[in-house]
Amino acid sequence: MKAALIEKNGGPEVLIYGDLPDPVAGPGQVVVDIHAASVNAADWKVRADEYGSSLEFPYVLGRDFSGIVSALGEGVDDFAIGDEVFGVCDVGQEGAYAEKIAMKAAIIARKPDGLSHMEAAALALTGLTATVSIEDTLKLQSGETILIQGGAGGVAGFAIELAKHIGAHVITTASAANHDYLRGLGADEIIDYNTQDFRQVVSNCDAVFDTVGDDVAMQSFAVLKPGGRAAFIASGFTAPESPRDDVQSLRPAVGRDREHLERIAELVSIGAVGIPPITEYPLSEAAAAHQVSEARHLRGKLVFRIR
Ligand SMILES: NC(=O)c1ccc[n+]([C@@H]2O[C@H](COP(=O)([O-])OP(=O)(O)OC[C@H]3O[C@@H](n4cnc5c(N)ncnc54)[C@H](OP(=O)(O)O)[C@@H]3O)[C@@H](O)[C@H]2O)c1
């Protein structure tokens, strides 16, 4: 099979379009012929060795995908060959930048008929992260006010629509060029972080969802009301230490399971969440795709069309 692989850690140029043996389905696994896989920020962080993971080379990046089941491992009885599925690789597993992947069947889901493979791949990890963060971790309620940092990104876009669906008042941050887009998603207030310090204009929030990290994460505590809660997905594997003792600092536990993928499908089918803007690349241009993602000004999602 063809894959975008790396032989060493480094810059985008270490991504090579090459050949690897086809995977085989182990017990409880299916092989999926991947039609589309998305680029997530974690991919270039792993490539650049920001997480200090010890990889076995050649290594294939990529965490979410959509495709068609082409082989069944022992004990798999909930899928048949030919089923259209989408999903996110198990924790500790990657490899979606490839024509095929062997996956634990229990953590993938049927692709909704109304979604193309490109659309399903664009929604998988972003939707999983947003639903775990907004619904399970922050437990956002109707009538509450939430500040979502980095509104134009993939996870935040899903989160904005989900928060509006719940009935929250949504404030978000973005460059001016993205304000019309974010109004279209339903954001009630949009702050241009290039010209305005959000702490000057936002206060008394029930919740914060930070997808930006670093200084933005730490500054976000200031806008919470006493008893408020903040969730962080771009500040490492643990929540940052809060400078205040009257608010909660939370790190969403983004696991892998079929239920959250089915929740994504449900939210899309009822029209609560739409398809993000998709920038398409062929897998052979993975290095160029990483350069775009790493620049951190992409609106929506970058998706490889693989078949
Ligand atoms: N399971 C997990 O824990 C998990 C899963 C997915 C993602 N993540 C993390 O979540 C973060 C976001 O990922 P993503 O893929 O959704 O988005 P992304 O592609 O990393 O974000 C790009 C967006 O960030 C905006 N942005 C950049 N700097 C900003 C700032 N200072 N203030 C406000 N917005 C800013 C840009 O909008 P403008 O052009 O308007 O500036 C751009 O649209 C990443 O760090 C990723 O590693 C974690």
The ligand as a MOL file (V3000), in Angstrom:
LIG
                    3D

  0  0  0     0  0            999 V3000
M  V30 BEGIN CTAB
M  V30 COUNTS 48 52 0 0 0
M  V30 BEGIN ATOM
M  V30 1 N -7.5410 14.9490 21.7940 0
M  V30 2 C -7.0230 16.1570 22.0110 0
M  V30 3 O -6.6440 16.4740 23.1030 0
M  V30 4 C -6.9410 17.1040 20.8640 0
M  V30 5 C -7.6250 16.8000 19.6980 0
M  V30 6 C -7.5940 17.6910 18.6510 0
M  V30 7 C -6.8420 18.8690 18.7890 0
M  V30 8 N -6.1420 19.1070 19.9260 0 CHG=1
M  V30 9 C -5.3340 20.3470 20.0430 0
M  V30 10 O -6.1930 21.4470 19.8900 0
M  V30 11 C -5.5210 22.5210 19.2420 0
M  V30 12 C -6.3970 23.0570 18.1230 0
M  V30 13 O -6.4450 22.1420 17.0590 0
M  V30 14 P -7.3850 22.3850 15.7940 0
M  V30 15 O -6.9810 21.3550 14.7990 0
M  V30 16 O -8.7750 22.4930 16.1980 0 CHG=-1
M  V30 17 O -7.0490 23.8190 15.2680 0
M  V30 18 P -5.7450 24.4200 14.5860 0
M  V30 19 O -5.7260 24.0440 13.1570 0
M  V30 20 O -4.5280 24.0980 15.3480 0
M  V30 21 O -6.1010 25.9410 14.7880 0
M  V30 22 C -6.0210 26.8380 13.7670 0
M  V30 23 C -6.8200 28.0670 14.1500 0
M  V30 24 O -6.2800 28.6630 15.3290 0
M  V30 25 C -6.5510 30.0490 15.2370 0
M  V30 26 N -5.6050 30.7690 16.0830 0
M  V30 27 C -4.2500 30.7260 16.0250 0
M  V30 28 N -3.7350 31.5100 17.0180 0
M  V30 29 C -4.7970 32.0310 17.6970 0
M  V30 30 C -4.9290 32.9180 18.8210 0
M  V30 31 N -3.8570 33.4170 19.4450 0
M  V30 32 N -6.1690 33.2200 19.2440 0
M  V30 33 C -7.2630 32.7270 18.6320 0
M  V30 34 N -7.2050 31.9140 17.5540 0
M  V30 35 C -5.9760 31.5710 17.1010 0
M  V30 36 C -6.4440 30.3800 13.7720 0
M  V30 37 O -7.4350 31.3250 13.4540 0
M  V30 38 P -7.0630 32.7810 12.8610 0
M  V30 39 O -6.5350 32.5290 11.4770 0
M  V30 40 O -8.3640 33.4670 12.9450 0
M  V30 41 O -6.0010 33.3260 13.7510 0
M  V30 42 C -6.7410 29.0490 13.0500 0
M  V30 43 O -7.9610 29.0470 12.3640 0
M  V30 44 C -4.1580 21.9650 18.8040 0
M  V30 45 O -3.1710 22.3910 19.7240 0
M  V30 46 C -4.3240 20.4670 18.8990 0
M  V30 47 O -3.1230 19.7730 19.1830 0
M  V30 48 C -6.1890 18.2670 20.9730 0
M  V30 END ATOM
M  V30 BEGIN BOND
M  V30 1 1 1 2
M  V30 2 2 2 3
M  V30 3 1 2 4
M  V30 4 1 4 5
M  V30 5 2 4 48
M  V30 6 2 5 6
M  V30 7 1 6 7
M  V30 8 2 7 8
M  V30 9 1 8 9
M  V30 10 1 8 48
M  V30 11 1 9 10
M  V30 12 1 9 46
M  V30 13 1 10 11
M  V30 14 1 11 12
M  V30 15 1 11 44
M  V30 16 1 12 13
M  V30 17 1 13 14
M  V30 18 2 14 15
M  V30 19 1 14 16
M  V30 20 1 14 17
M  V30 21 1 17 18
M  V30 22 2 18 19
M  V30 23 1 18 20
M  V30 24 1 18 21
M  V30 25 1 21 22
M  V30 26 1 22 23
M  V30 27 1 23 24
M  V30 28 1 23 42
M  V30 29 1 24 25
M  V30 30 1 25 26
M  V30 31 1 25 36
M  V30 32 1 26 27
M  V30 33 1 26 35
M  V30 34 2 27 28
M  V30 35 1 28 29
M  V30 36 1 29 30
M  V30 37 2 29 35
M  V30 38 1 30 31
M  V30 39 2 30 32
M  V30 40 1 32 33
M  V30 41 2 33 34
M  V30 42 1 34 35
M  V30 43 1 36 37
M  V30 44 1 36 42
M  V30 45 1 37 38
M  V30 46 2 38 39
M  V30 47 1 38 40
M  V30 48 1 38 41
M  V30 49 1 42 43
M  V30 50 1 44 45
M  V30 51 1 44 46
M  V30 52 1 46 47
M  V30 END BOND
M  V30 END CTAB
M  END
